[in-house]
């Protein structure tokens, strides 16, 4: 059973960050959108709240911190593809894609959205 439900993310500016998420989240499997006046919701297949979803709302006072959301990649090629998409969509690649000394097969890219929220895309075999 997948215990993941959702992420409620704050960003400083919808105008600056929404194009980034409109490219990134569908590439990660959040292909359905449900929007309201306050929220932009990207969900997996099915209907919220029964499927994983990623909800974004604007908060001009939001300050990013060292929290990090990690996504699992099927293979190294997916890590590379997401790194390229991040760079092309206005995000910032901080490190990688590369092998990291966490384990012999830990291949990842660390990146930020346009507002400074931190993410990782990782593939590893053990």
Backbone as JSON, one array per atom type, in Angstrom:
{
  "sequence": "XXXXXXXXXXXXXXXXXXXXXXXXXXXXXXXXXXXXXXXXXXXXXXXXXXXXXXXXXXXXXXXXXXXXXXXXXXXXXXXXXXXXXXXXXXXXXXXXXXXXXXXXXXXXXXXXXXXXXXXXXXXXXX",
  "N": [[0.84, -1.19, 0.0], [0.63, 2.16, -0.92], [1.61, 4.8, 0.98], [1.66, 7.48, 0.45], [0.02, 10.55, 0.24], [-0.38, 13.44, -0.35], [1.21, 16.58, -1.27], [1.3, 19.75, 0.04], [2.25, 22.64, -1.19], [3.92, 25.73, -0.8], [4.5, 28.67, -2.65], [6.24, 31.65, -3.6], [5.37, 33.13, -5.78], [2.91, 32.6, -8.08], [2.93, 33.31, -10.74], [5.65, 33.29, -11.48], [6.46, 30.68, -10.86], [4.56, 28.76, -11.68], [4.7, 27.98, -14.51], [7.02, 26.35, -14.43], [6.18, 24.19, -12.76], [4.08, 23.25, -14.31], [5.42, 21.99, -16.32], [7.18, 20.19, -14.97], [5.64, 18.54, -13.11], [3.7, 16.94, -14.64], [5.59, 15.35, -15.98], [6.42, 13.78, -13.94], [4.31, 12.17, -13.46], [2.03, 13.34, -12.42], [-0.55, 14.07, -13.87], [-3.12, 15.06, -14.13], [-5.15, 17.94, -13.7], [-6.57, 20.07, -11.24], [-8.03, 22.94, -10.41], [-8.5, 25.77, -8.29], [-9.6, 28.89, -6.85], [-7.63, 29.34, -4.94], [-5.8, 27.17, -5.06], [-3.57, 25.21, -7.13], [-3.77, 22.14, -8.41], [-2.15, 19.15, -9.07], [-2.58, 15.94, -10.08], [-2.29, 12.33, -9.83], [-3.42, 9.51, -11.82], [-6.92, 9.11, -11.6], [-9.27, 10.22, -9.07], [-8.87, 12.96, -6.87], [-9.64, 12.86, -3.39], [-8.42, 10.39, -3.55], [-6.12, 9.69, -4.88], [-2.55, 10.2, -5.26], [-1.49, 13.57, -4.95], [-0.29, 16.86, -5.82], [-0.34, 19.9, -4.5], [-0.39, 23.36, -5.05], [0.01, 26.59, -3.76], [-0.1, 30.15, -3.68], [1.95, 32.16, -1.67], [3.06, 35.06, -0.78], [4.77, 35.63, 1.34], [6.24, 33.39, 1.76], [9.17, 31.63, 2.6], [11.74, 29.77, 1.33], [13.34, 26.79, 2.63], [15.59, 24.37, 4.08], [14.22, 22.0, 3.66], [13.51, 19.11, 1.7], [12.09, 17.51, -1.06], [11.89, 14.3, -2.27], [11.92, 12.43, -5.28], [11.3, 9.32, -6.86], [13.08, 7.69, -9.43], [12.7, 5.66, -12.33], [14.94, 4.83, -13.74], [18.36, 5.71, -14.62], [18.24, 7.27, -16.89], [15.8, 8.59, -16.67], [16.36, 10.31, -14.52], [18.28, 11.94, -15.76], [16.67, 13.04, -17.79], [14.78, 14.52, -16.3], [16.49, 16.35, -15.07], [17.31, 17.85, -17.27], [14.81, 18.88, -18.09], [14.18, 20.46, -15.84], [16.17, 22.46, -15.99], [15.46, 23.63, -18.44], [12.98, 24.65, -17.82], [13.05, 26.78, -16.11], [13.93, 26.2, -13.57], [16.53, 25.45, -11.15], [19.38, 23.56, -11.36], [21.15, 22.14, -8.83], [23.05, 20.2, -8.17], [24.5, 17.45, -9.81], [23.11, 15.75, -12.7], [24.41, 12.78, -11.26], [26.46, 10.11, -9.9], [26.3, 9.56, -6.41], [27.99, 9.34, -3.23], [26.33, 7.99, -1.45], [25.33, 5.45, -1.84], [26.61, 2.71, -3.85], [25.1, 2.79, -6.21], [23.62, 5.11, -6.27], [22.16, 7.45, -8.02], [21.53, 10.69, -8.86], [19.82, 13.9, -9.12], [19.88, 17.11, -7.79], [17.74, 19.81, -7.24], [16.08, 23.06, -7.62], [12.96, 24.85, -7.5], [11.69, 27.86, -9.17], [11.21, 29.49, -6.97], [12.87, 28.64, -4.97], [12.33, 26.28, -3.56], [13.32, 22.98, -2.65], [14.34, 19.96, -4.3], [14.81, 16.47, -5.16], [15.69, 14.05, -7.55], [15.92, 10.66, -7.83], [17.58, 7.6, -8.6], [18.25, 4.35, -7.63], [19.73, 1.15, -7.0], [20.09, -0.23, -4.66]],
  "CA": [[0.0, 0.0, 0.0], [1.35, 3.41, -1.0], [1.17, 5.7, 2.05], [1.74, 8.87, 0.03], [-1.26, 11.19, -0.04], [-0.23, 14.68, -1.09], [2.09, 17.65, -0.83], [0.77, 21.12, -0.04], [3.46, 23.44, -1.37], [3.79, 27.18, -0.9], [5.46, 29.35, -3.51], [6.1, 33.11, -3.47], [4.71, 33.74, -6.93], [2.36, 31.68, -9.09], [3.34, 33.77, -12.07], [7.02, 32.88, -11.8], [6.72, 29.25, -10.63], [3.59, 27.85, -12.28], [5.19, 27.33, -15.73], [7.95, 25.3, -14.02], [5.42, 23.03, -12.29], [3.28, 22.74, -15.43], [6.32, 21.1, -17.06], [7.76, 19.16, -14.12], [4.73, 17.58, -12.47], [3.24, 15.9, -15.57], [6.7, 14.44, -16.27], [6.54, 12.91, -12.77], [3.1, 11.36, -13.34], [0.9, 14.14, -11.93], [-1.01, 14.49, -15.19], [-4.46, 15.65, -14.1], [-5.16, 19.2, -12.96], [-7.79, 20.53, -10.58], [-7.65, 24.25, -9.92], [-9.49, 26.61, -7.63], [-9.08, 30.25, -6.69], [-6.43, 29.31, -4.1], [-4.91, 26.04, -5.3], [-3.33, 24.54, -8.4], [-3.58, 20.77, -8.0], [-1.69, 18.21, -10.08], [-2.86, 14.63, -9.48], [-2.09, 11.12, -10.6], [-4.65, 8.98, -12.43], [-8.01, 8.93, -10.65], [-9.86, 11.43, -8.52], [-8.5, 13.32, -5.5], [-8.4, 12.66, -2.64], [-8.04, 8.97, -3.57], [-4.86, 9.5, -5.61], [-1.53, 11.16, -4.86], [-1.55, 14.85, -5.64], [0.66, 17.9, -5.49], [-1.12, 21.14, -4.49], [0.45, 24.55, -4.99], [-0.69, 27.84, -3.49], [0.78, 31.31, -3.59], [2.12, 32.82, -0.38], [4.17, 35.99, -1.01], [5.67, 35.66, 2.49], [6.95, 32.11, 1.87], [10.63, 31.6, 2.52], [12.2, 28.39, 1.22], [14.28, 26.36, 3.66], [16.38, 23.21, 3.68], [13.41, 20.81, 3.39], [13.73, 18.57, 0.36], [11.15, 16.47, -1.49], [12.57, 13.38, -3.17], [11.12, 11.64, -6.22], [11.94, 8.11, -7.32], [13.2, 7.53, -10.88], [12.77, 4.27, -12.79], [16.28, 4.53, -14.21], [19.22, 6.9, -14.72], [17.78, 8.11, -18.0], [14.75, 9.47, -16.16], [17.04, 11.35, -13.76], [18.86, 12.86, -16.76], [15.57, 13.73, -18.48], [14.22, 15.5, -15.37], [17.49, 17.42, -14.91], [17.21, 18.7, -18.47], [13.52, 19.57, -18.02], [14.31, 21.49, -14.8], [16.97, 23.56, -16.54], [14.71, 24.27, -19.53], [11.7, 25.17, -17.33], [13.24, 27.88, -15.18], [14.44, 25.76, -12.28], [17.99, 25.49, -11.02], [20.04, 22.31, -10.98], [22.18, 22.44, -7.83], [24.11, 19.2, -8.19], [24.15, 16.29, -10.61], [22.94, 14.35, -12.31], [25.65, 12.04, -11.08], [26.51, 9.15, -8.8], [26.65, 10.15, -5.12], [28.56, 8.31, -2.37], [25.33, 7.47, -0.51], [25.45, 4.01, -2.11], [27.3, 2.57, -5.14], [24.22, 3.01, -7.37], [22.77, 6.27, -5.98], [22.29, 8.39, -9.13], [20.51, 11.69, -8.54], [19.98, 15.31, -9.41], [19.27, 17.99, -6.8], [17.33, 21.01, -7.95], [15.15, 23.99, -6.98], [11.99, 25.55, -8.33], [12.04, 29.27, -9.28], [11.06, 30.16, -5.68], [13.88, 28.14, -4.05], [11.98, 25.0, -2.93], [14.34, 22.0, -3.04], [13.9, 18.63, -4.72], [15.79, 15.49, -5.62], [15.2, 12.93, -8.36], [16.95, 9.65, -7.56], [17.46, 6.19, -8.96], [19.28, 3.5, -7.05], [19.38, -0.27, -7.0], [20.1, -0.72, -3.28]],
  "C": [[0.88, 1.25, 0.0], [0.79, 4.37, 0.06], [1.2, 7.17, 1.65], [0.36, 9.4, -0.3], [-1.06, 12.43, -0.91], [0.85, 15.57, -0.5], [1.33, 18.95, -1.0], [1.97, 22.05, -0.05], [3.11, 24.92, -1.45], [4.88, 27.7, -1.82], [5.21, 30.85, -3.38], [5.24, 33.7, -4.59], [4.22, 32.67, -7.89], [2.86, 32.04, -10.47], [4.73, 33.26, -12.43], [7.22, 31.36, -11.72], [5.77, 28.31, -11.35], [4.08, 27.23, -13.61], [6.18, 26.19, -15.44], [7.19, 24.05, -13.63], [4.53, 22.44, -13.38], [4.11, 21.84, -16.34], [6.79, 19.92, -16.21], [6.75, 18.11, -13.67], [4.12, 16.57, -13.44], [4.34, 14.89, -15.92], [6.92, 13.45, -15.12], [5.28, 12.07, -12.54], [1.89, 12.08, -12.76], [0.27, 14.82, -13.15], [-2.39, 15.14, -15.22], [-4.42, 16.91, -13.27], [-6.56, 19.51, -12.44], [-7.44, 21.86, -9.94], [-8.83, 24.94, -9.25], [-8.89, 28.01, -7.51], [-7.78, 30.25, -5.9], [-5.39, 28.29, -4.53], [-4.77, 25.68, -6.76], [-2.97, 23.11, -8.0], [-3.22, 19.92, -9.21], [-1.81, 16.82, -9.46], [-2.46, 13.51, -10.43], [-3.41, 10.67, -11.2], [-5.68, 8.71, -11.35], [-8.49, 10.27, -10.13], [-9.32, 11.72, -7.12], [-9.74, 13.23, -4.61], [-7.89, 11.23, -2.67], [-6.75, 8.68, -4.32], [-3.82, 10.49, -5.08], [-1.7, 12.46, -5.64], [-0.58, 15.84, -5.04], [-0.1, 19.21, -5.62], [-0.21, 22.33, -4.25], [-0.43, 25.76, -4.7], [0.33, 28.96, -3.31], [0.76, 31.88, -2.17], [3.31, 33.77, -0.53], [5.17, 36.06, 0.14], [6.48, 34.37, 2.63], [8.45, 32.29, 1.71], [11.07, 30.15, 2.41], [13.22, 28.08, 2.31], [15.01, 25.12, 3.17], [15.56, 21.93, 3.55], [13.62, 20.39, 1.94], [12.7, 17.48, 0.1], [11.88, 15.61, -2.51], [11.59, 12.59, -4.01], [11.95, 10.46, -6.69], [11.95, 8.06, -8.85], [13.3, 6.05, -11.22], [14.17, 3.86, -13.2], [17.07, 5.83, -14.29], [18.77, 7.83, -15.83], [16.67, 9.05, -17.55], [15.34, 10.6, -15.32], [17.61, 12.39, -14.72], [17.77, 13.69, -17.44], [14.97, 14.82, -17.57], [15.2, 16.65, -15.15], [17.43, 18.39, -16.09], [15.92, 19.51, -18.45], [13.56, 20.7, -16.99], [15.04, 22.7, -15.36], [16.22, 24.33, -17.62], [13.44, 24.96, -19.05], [11.85, 26.26, -16.29], [13.66, 27.48, -13.78], [15.96, 25.84, -12.26], [18.51, 24.14, -10.58], [21.19, 22.68, -10.05], [23.35, 21.47, -7.86], [23.63, 17.98, -8.97], [23.64, 16.7, -11.98], [24.28, 13.62, -12.29], [25.47, 10.97, -10.01], [26.94, 9.89, -7.54], [27.12, 9.03, -4.19], [27.6, 7.79, -1.29], [25.26, 5.95, -0.61], [26.1, 3.88, -3.49], [26.42, 2.86, -6.36], [23.32, 4.22, -7.21], [23.03, 7.36, -7.03], [21.17, 9.41, -8.99], [20.85, 13.05, -9.14], [19.24, 16.06, -8.3], [18.95, 19.3, -7.49], [16.35, 21.84, -7.13], [14.15, 24.51, -7.99], [12.38, 27.03, -8.39], [11.91, 30.05, -7.96], [12.04, 29.63, -4.63], [13.51, 26.88, -3.3], [12.87, 23.91, -3.51], [13.74, 20.62, -3.3], [15.1, 17.77, -5.07], [15.06, 14.46, -6.48], [16.28, 11.88, -8.28], [16.56, 8.3, -8.13], [18.6, 5.45, -8.26], [18.78, 2.07, -7.0], [19.38, -0.84, -5.6], [20.23, 0.4, -2.31]]
}
